[in-house]
């Protein structure tokens, strides 16, 4: 997830200024009586608090069947993070979308977490949408490219020499930043703790799917919390760390957990545009309260009925397991209750909202994270 750019390219005359990708084809999967899928749970050190993650073998995601999908769906609801191994060839964008779309068959816009993308550039008569740090693939605009540097030649209709602008904590986090000398020695930070979702208008997708096309090489980097606790975590360069919301909920004390069970969070409309002028905390879990968020007068039009209010706890529809569901940076208002019949307290002071969110997210330490790459 990257913070939305404030500057957008002006679309040429006659070219659509923003693209909301729509579902243009049937997502029905071919039928099969059985799957060849095999699941191997990821083993963790005895001292680790991580209790999730599995590897999947025997399923070609470019030839996914309904039996394969049932196997995958059951597995992801139980193990939370799946790593697909031994793929015969690179997963095509159309099939990556097909996989994720089958988890949301009733979703009709096709926009998923990103909503409408602005015009970016044109090449050989093909219009490309997105932002420089997250361009959409023209053949399947629900799929975006993340990374840094030049894309391979002929890569899905992108022009020669097209470069992805990598995200950098210098542009978003509160100073002081990690110095170049420290970064050269392997120091790093998490850019943003989040779950995928527009946080306005569009419901969040049930699953996300990352495809590692090309990953950085080199020794592990040291991710620093930089929150005065000294917490650090070793991960491969370019990796993403996952936290299971179920485990996060278990790690809370009983009083804090009970409050989460019965409370809701209202998220800012156009949240990523709203926060684009603000600073993140150095941990990347909330925003600093400096009054730098964009006022409503400078945001796109707001439909009050499309503002998102989500419970702090999500219930797994297949297992019944409960998970913490919070996005610390997009939160704008709290509706707090300590019991089903308790009195509701509403908090809309941003400093108080963020202090509250800090209690839930900052206590997550490296022992409860699963590094993925």
N, C-alpha and C positions, 0 to 999 in steps of 0.2 A: 504494500500500500504506500503510495506517495502522496504528499500534499499537493493539491491541485494548483496548477500554474495560474498566476494572475494575468500573464500576457498570452494572448492567443493570436494565431496567424489569421489575417483577414482573408476569407475565402474569395477566389476570383468570381466575377460576375457570372451568374448562372450555376454556381456550385453550391450545394447545400452547406450551410455554415456549421451545423452540428449534426451528428449522426447518432441516432438511437437504434442500435442493431435490433432487428426483429427476427423472430424465428421463421426462417424461410423454407424449411423442409421438415418432413415427417421424422420424428425421433424414434419411431418404433424400431426395435432391434430384431434381427432375424432370429427365428426360433431354433432352439436346440434342446434335445431331451436331457442332456447332462453337460457339465463343465469339466474341463481338465485342470481346473484351478487347484493349486496347493498352497496352503498357508503355513508359514513358519514364524511363530512369535519371536520378536527381538528380545534377546537376553540382556539383562542389565546387571551391573555390579551389585553385590549384596548390599552395599552401603547406599545405593541410589534410591531416591524416592520415586523414580520413574516406573510406571507400571503399565505402559501402553506401547503400541507400535508393532507392526508385523510386516513381513515380506511376502509377496505374492508371486508364485511361479505358475507357468502353464497356461496363462491367458494372454493372447495377442490382442492388445487394445485397439489395433487397427481392424480387427475382425471380431468385435465384441458381439456376443449373442445374449439373448434374454437369460439363459441359464448362467452365463458368466456374470451378468450384471447382478443377479440375485446373490450369487456367491460373494461378489465384491461388496454389495450393499450390506449383507449380514456381517461381513468382516469389518467394514469401516465403522459400523455402529457399535461393534464390540471392542475393536482395537484402536480406533480413533485416527491413527495415521498408518497408511499403507504405502509400501515401497514396491513398485512393480519391477521385477527383475527379468532378465533374459528376453527382452523385446526383440523380435526379428529385425525390425527397422524403426526409424524415428517415428514417433506418434504424429500423425497429421493433425493440423489445427481443426479440421472438420470433425475428426474423430475424438479429439480432446473435448470439444464442445458437446459432442454427442454423449460422451460418458457423463459429464456433469449435468447436462440438460435432463437426463433420465432420472436424476434425483429430484428434479423440480418439474414434473410433467405438466402441472397446471400453470406454470409461469409462462405468460404469453408475450411479454415485451421482448424477451431475449436479452435485455440489457444487463441482467444480473447485477453485480456489485458496482459497476462503473457508471451506469447511466449513459447520458448522451456525451459523445466525444466531440471535441472541436476539430475543425479542419486543420490539417497539419501541412500537407504538401501533395503534389500530383506528380506522377511519373508514367510515361507511356499511356496516357489516357486513364490511368487508375488514380482515384482520389484516396489519400491515406489520412486517417483520422486518429486522434489521440493527442498526447502531449509528448515532448521530446524524451521524457524519462519513462513513458509508457505508451508507445504507439500501438495501435490496433492492427492486426494482420488483415489485409484487405479481403482475402478469401473467406475469413471467418472473424469478423470484427469483435466478437465477444472474447476472443483470445488476444491477449496483449503480450508484448515483449518487455521483459525487465532485464536490466544488466547495465553494462558499461562498454562503450567502444563501438567499433564498426561492425555492422552485420555482415555475414558472408555474402559474397557476390551472388546475385540472383535469388536472394533469400525472400521468398514469398512476395514478389513484386515490389520490393523496396528498391529505390534508386541506388546506383553505384556510390559507394562511399558514405552511405547513410550511417550516422552515428547515434547510438543511444546515450543520452545524458545520464550518467550514473547519479544516484542520490548521494548526498554528502551531509553528515551531521553538522558541518560548519554552516549550512544554509538554513537549519531548522532548530538546532539545539541551543539552549542558553549557554553563553560563554561561561568559563573558559573551555575551549575545545582541546582535543588531543592534538599535540604538536606534530608537525611533519616528521621530526626525528623519532618521536615515540611510535608513530604509525609505521615508519620504515622498519622499526624493530618489532612490529607485530601487534601493537596495541589497537584496539577497536572498541566500538560501542554498538549496541542495538539501536537502530534508527527509530523504530516505532513498534510498540506492542499493540496488537490489534486483532480483531477478527474481520474478515472480508464483509463489507456491506457499505452501501451508499449512505446509510443512516438517515435517508430522507426519500420518501416516495416509493422507492423500490425495495421490496423485501430482501433480506440477505439470502444468498444461496445456501442450500443445506450442506454443500461440500465445496471445497476449493481444490484445484488441481494444478500443481507446478510440474513443468517438464524441464529437466536439466539438459539443455542443448550443448552448452560448453561451459565448464566450470573453471574457476581460477586454480592454478597449481601452486604448490609451495607448502611450507610448514604451517601448522595450526596457528591461528591468531588468538590473542587473549582479549576476550570481551570483558570490559570493565563496566560495572554498574555505576561508578562515579557518583554514588549517593552517600559517601562518607562511611559506608559499612565495610569497604575493602573487598566486597564480593567480586569474584572473577570467574570466567568460564572459558575453557579451551574448546575451540571449534575449528573445523576446516574453513579455509577462506571461501567466501561466497555462500556460506551455509545459512539456512533458516532454522531458528530454534522454535520448537513447538511446546506449548503447555496444554495439558489436558485440563479442561474446565472441571471435570469430575474430581481430579486430584487437587486442583486449586481449592475447590469447595471443602474437601476433607481437611486441608491444612489450616483452615480458619478455626478460631476458637468458637465455642458453642454460641455465645451471645452474638458474635459477628455473623455467624452462619445463619442463625435464626432471622436476623434482620434481612439478610439477602433473600431468604426464602419468600418473604412477603412484600418485597419492595420492588419498585420500578424506576427506570431511568428514561428521561426524555432527552433526545439528542438534538443538537442544533440543526436547523434547516440549512441545507447546502453546507454540511459540516466541514468539508475539506476546503471549500472556498472560504468559509468563515474563519478557519484556523490558519489560513495560508500566510497571514501577516503576523502571526503570534510565534512565540518560542516554545518548543517542547522542553520538558525537563531533560536532564542529562541521561536519565534512565530510559526516556522515551515512552513513559507510561501515562503521563498526563501533560497538561499545558501549564506554563508559568502564568500567573495572574498579573498581567501588566497593563491590561486595558487595550491590547493591540489587536484583538479580534475585529474583523470587519463588521461594522454596524449593519443592521437590516437594510438601511437605505442604499447600501452599496452591494447588496447581494442580488442575485436574480429574483424574479417574482416568487413569492412564497404562498403556497396554498396551505392554510392551517390544517386542513384535513389530511395532509400528507406528511405531517410531522410524525416522527416515529417515537413511540414509547414502548419499550420492551421490558419484560421482567428480568430481574437480575439472575434468575436461575432458569435454565432450560432443562426440560425433561426429555430424555432419549425415547423416541416413539417405539423402538423395538425392545429395549432392555429395561426401560423405566428408570435408568440411572439419571441422577440429577447433576448438572454442571453449572459452574459459575459462568455468567454471560455478561461481561462488562467491557465497554470501550472507553477508557479513561480520558482520551483526548477529545472525543466528540460529545461527552456528557455536558448538558446545559442545565438540567433541573432534576431533582430527586423527589420521589414519592415514597416515603419511608414508613414501614410498619413492622413492628416486632412480633406480631401474631396475626392470624387471619382476621380476628375481630378487633384488633387494636386500632387506636386512633392514628390516622395518617398525618405525618408531618411533611410539609412541602418546603423544599429548600431550592431557591433560585439564585442565591449569591454564589458567583463562580468560584470565589476563594473557598467557600465552605464545601461546595460540590467537589472541588479537586482535592481538598483535604480528606474528604470522605473516600473518594476513589483511591487515593494513595494508600489507605489502610488495606484495601483489597488487593491491589496489584503489586505494590512495592515489596510485600513480604514473600513474593515468589522468588526463590533463589535457584541457583544452577542445579541443585539436586533434584528439582522437579521438572527440568527442561529436557527435551529430547532433541539433540542437534540433528538436522536433516540437511542433505545437500543435493 
